[in-house]
Amino acid sequence: MQLRAGMHLVSVVSPASIIVLRAPKKDVEVCCGGVAMAVAENIARDIEVQAAGNGTGTGLILGKRYAHESSDLECLCTRAGAGELTVDGEPLVLKDAKPLPPSD
Amino acid sequence: MNLMMLLEMATSNDPDRAAVSAHDLALTYQDMYGRAGAGASYLRERDYQTVAYLGPNSAAFAVTVFAAAWAGIPFWPVNYRLAGDQILGLLDTDERVLVVAHQDSAAAVRACRHDVISVEQWLGLTAGAAPLTEWPSDPDLVAVLLNTSGTTSKPKTAVLRHRHLVSYVLHSVDFGSADPADAVAVSVPPYHVAGIVNLLTNIFAGRRVVYLDAFEPGAWLDTVRRERVTHAMVVPTMLARIVAELDGTPANVPSLRTLSYGGSRVGATTILQALRLFPGTDFVNAYGLTETSSTIAILSPEDHRSALHSDDEAVRARLASAGQVIPGVEAEIRSADGRPVPPGEAGELWLRGDQISGEYLASESPLDENGWFPTKDRAYFDGAQFLFIEGRADDTIIRGGENIAPAEIEDVLMQHPAVGEAAVVGAPDEEWGQTIVAFVVLREGADADADEIRSFARGKLRTSKTPDRIIERDCLPYTDSGKLLRRMLTAELAAGQATDM
């Protein structure tokens, strides 16, 4: 799938969802818990964190950035949930935040 | 991508954390989320296409921002300080608009063609439980409409879409990074881009927003002490008034960790005094435009400190710079023929990035074919990527073929002990093309004549940059966010209303 910055992807194995911050130039497959994530057309309003689904592996942490260097994919977790995040089979790694001094 | 995503994330992270405190109400994240949903369903049921907010900073303002986002319609904060007929003129649109108006503005909107409800009614009808609806995720929807201040030309309506604002927040703020005890004092008005953006960034960081409904320096200092405010954002005129209020006495605000300022140029004297009066506070200078979703460059606390303590003239000069461009934004200085210029050379500042809109209502996009936005600000980079803003390109005076930035002359004039404020504009001239006219406001009790001020300026500037005329005024015209209204001075000159000192 060709990703775009701003695209919202939801896990089908857990409540996890991500937003794409930087998209790879080539087509890639992004999976959560080994199953391809779906593009969210409308974001469900229910913010109650549901019980974890059948996702396995390291869970996604709300508000954290994940990146994959060789494909140049970067995303942000918008909802926490179980399941390891991968792109074309390779895991994304948690990115250290380098916050700017608060200017607003 | 929707602004609601930011509020939803913050709410699920810590629903009971304080989100906003204001004169009208205090709201937790869960309260704000619920009210946004209730407000959105009210807006949707009645098919409103835009929601306008007319009033000072308040919890109702914050609720309206998110209710509009949830409903997928633009939020439009209107300057409540405008005259009644100006407000009516702005609101004269064919769209179906709901106007949420503060009681002080009720008279101004009585003759308005749209539905008007009071802030109290709005807070009443958003107090119910959030209904089960979804917000649109289309990143291209318009999130905010803002009337630009129009310091040099007729005001326009800038368009910021969800993708612009969300991109800025995601690029520059670390989610949930604020301590639960953190609080930010907000005194910029709600119709200023900084008023919108700081709500979003502080919500995303998890920092409580403390609203001041009108700025007064004594009340600002009291609020910082009483609410144990850790962060604050002011425009330069507010900073100057706080410095004047302190009158040399250190501020005594132990809780205040960061004070950010921006919105227009700051006089070097003001910032040096402020640094002395707030010894325990980090200073941040932010530069940006309405059309760029606010901040695109930052002068960090470390930059302030190194500028203050350096022996190197070039490093010290950076105190007057806008700092360095933030991640996610590209900047280029271009000459009049469109070619990029090397560091040290001034030209027009062009910007590109996900947060850059540049779009105005009912106008062609000003972006070039590669997505670059011309800011109309004249600027240059030094050798270390620090950005120096000289002012609006339209304000540049061309005298005898030489480009002269008014700011450079104003800075020199304000170093004269008798001069409190200065504004420099160009006047049409047969011989030179333009001549330099300086308007000055003398400090209380101070005395100086035109010759003395001119020779002071000549001692620090080239003769070609020395003001040809000096005109004394009691005060200078500013917008209420502190931007100098040069066009009013130019109009006075053209009408022959100004007499030389």
HADDOCK unambig.tbl for C-alpha pairs under 7 A between the chains (distance, minus, plus):
assign (segid A and resid 6 and name CA) (segid B and resid 1 and name CA) 5.96 0.50 0.50
assign (segid A and resid 41 and name CA) (segid B and resid 137 and name CA) 6.47 0.50 0.50
assign (segid A and resid 42 and name CA) (segid B and resid 134 and name CA) 6.61 0.50 0.50
assign (segid A and resid 42 and name CA) (segid B and resid 135 and name CA) 6.80 0.50 0.50
assign (segid A and resid 42 and name CA) (segid B and resid 136 and name CA) 5.79 0.50 0.50
assign (segid A and resid 42 and name CA) (segid B and resid 137 and name CA) 5.56 0.50 0.50
assign (segid A and resid 43 and name CA) (segid B and resid 134 and name CA) 6.12 0.50 0.50
assign (segid A and resid 43 and name CA) (segid B and resid 135 and name CA) 6.54 0.50 0.50
assign (segid A and resid 43 and name CA) (segid B and resid 137 and name CA) 6.53 0.50 0.50
assign (segid A and resid 44 and name CA) (segid B and resid 134 and name CA) 5.46 0.50 0.50
assign (segid A and resid 45 and name CA) (segid B and resid 132 and name CA) 6.76 0.50 0.50
assign (segid A and resid 45 and name CA) (segid B and resid 133 and name CA) 6.14 0.50 0.50
assign (segid A and resid 45 and name CA) (segid B and resid 134 and name CA) 4.97 0.50 0.50
assign (segid A and resid 47 and name CA) (segid B and resid 8 and name CA) 6.93 0.50 0.50
assign (segid A and resid 47 and name CA) (segid B and resid 12 and name CA) 6.43 0.50 0.50
assign (segid A and resid 63 and name CA) (segid B and resid 175 and name CA) 5.21 0.50 0.50
assign (segid A and resid 78 and name CA) (segid B and resid 9 and name CA) 6.20 0.50 0.50
assign (segid A and resid 97 and name CA) (segid B and resid 174 and name CA) 6.36 0.50 0.50
assign (segid A and resid 99 and name CA) (segid B and resid 172 and name CA) 6.43 0.50 0.50
assign (segid A and resid 99 and name CA) (segid B and resid 173 and name CA) 5.93 0.50 0.50
assign (segid A and resid 99 and name CA) (segid B and resid 174 and name CA) 5.61 0.50 0.50
assign (segid A and resid 100 and name CA) (segid B and resid 172 and name CA) 5.97 0.50 0.50
assign (segid A and resid 100 and name CA) (segid B and resid 173 and name CA) 6.82 0.50 0.50
assign (segid A and resid 101 and name CA) (segid B and resid 300 and name CA) 6.55 0.50 0.50
assign (segid A and resid 103 and name CA) (segid B and resid 260 and name CA) 5.41 0.50 0.50
assign (segid A and resid 103 and name CA) (segid B and resid 284 and name CA) 6.18 0.50 0.50
assign (segid A and resid 103 and name CA) (segid B and resid 286 and name CA) 6.01 0.50 0.50
assign (segid A and resid 104 and name CA) (segid B and resid 194 and name CA) 6.79 0.50 0.50
assign (segid A and resid 104 and name CA) (segid B and resid 197 and name CA) 6.97 0.50 0.50
assign (segid A and resid 104 and name CA) (segid B and resid 198 and name CA) 4.57 0.50 0.50
assign (segid A and resid 104 and name CA) (segid B and resid 233 and name CA) 5.95 0.50 0.50
assign (segid A and resid 104 and name CA) (segid B and resid 260 and name CA) 6.94 0.50 0.50
